């Protein structure tokens, strides 16, 4: 897990534009899948300061964060996943 997380951070530092949470979560699935590790994908929404909806994606293996670290209790889940097939 730690190696995948570090690889993701290194890759993000080489990308000139900002990369949002969903591509990061999808890339992590591919990297974890190559190692035979199932990870849960979560997509949730919350309202920002102006009342507009904000969507965020994150990926975890068990309780360990892989991408998209956030205060997940503040989000209403749109897509809860308990491990995807690799």
C-alpha positions in Angstrom: 0.0 0.0 0.0 2.7 2.4 1.0 4.6 1.9 -2.3 1.4 2.5 -4.3 0.7 5.7 -2.4 4.3 7.0 -2.8 4.2 6.1 -6.6 0.9 8.1 -6.9 2.4 11.1 -5.1 5.6 11.0 -7.3 3.4 10.8 -10.5 1.3 13.8 -9.4 4.5 15.8 -9.0 5.4 15.2 -12.7 2.0 16.3 -14.1 2.0 19.9 -15.1 -1.7 20.5 -14.6 -3.6 19.7 -11.5 -5.1 16.2 -11.5 -8.4 15.8 -9.8 -9.5 13.0 -7.5 -11.3 10.7 -9.9 -8.3 10.1 -12.2 -6.2 9.5 -9.2 -8.6 6.9 -7.8 -8.8 5.2 -11.2 -5.0 5.1 -11.5 -4.8 3.6 -8.0 -7.2 0.9 -8.9 -5.0 -0.1 -11.8 -1.8 -0.1 -9.7 -3.4 -2.0 -6.8 -5.0 -4.5 -9.2 -1.6 -5.4 -10.7 -0.7 -6.4 -7.1 -3.9 -8.3 -6.5 -5.2 -5.8 -3.9 -8.9 -5.0 -3.8 -9.7 -1.4 -2.9 -12.9 0.4 -2.3 -13.9 3.4 -4.3 -16.0 6.1 -2.7 -17.7 9.0 -4.5 -19.5 11.5 -2.3 -20.9 15.0 -2.4 -21.1 17.9 0.0 -22.0 21.6 -0.3 -19.2 24.2 -0.4 -19.3 27.6 1.3 -21.5 29.1 -1.4 -24.0 26.2 -1.3 -22.8 24.6 -4.5 -22.4 20.8 -4.6 -18.8 19.5 -4.5 -18.1 16.0 -5.6 -15.0 14.1 -4.4 -13.7 10.6 -5.0 -11.3 8.6 -2.8 -10.0 5.1 -2.5 -9.2 3.0 0.5 -8.0 -0.5 1.3 -9.8 -1.4 4.5 -9.4 1.7 6.7 -6.1 2.7 5.0 -6.3 5.7 2.6 -4.8 5.4 -0.9 -6.0 8.5 -2.6 -8.3 11.5 -1.9 -7.7 11.9 1.8 -10.7 13.9 3.2 -13.1 14.2 6.1 -15.3 11.5 4.7 -18.0 12.0 7.4 -18.8 15.4 5.7 -19.7 13.7 2.4 -22.9 12.0 1.4 -21.9 8.9 -0.5 -23.1 8.5 -4.1 -21.1 5.4 -4.9 -20.1 3.3 -1.9 -18.0 0.3 -2.8 -16.8 -2.5 -0.6 -13.9 -3.7 -2.8 -14.0 -4.0 -6.5 -12.9 -7.0 -8.5 -9.4 -6.7 -9.9 
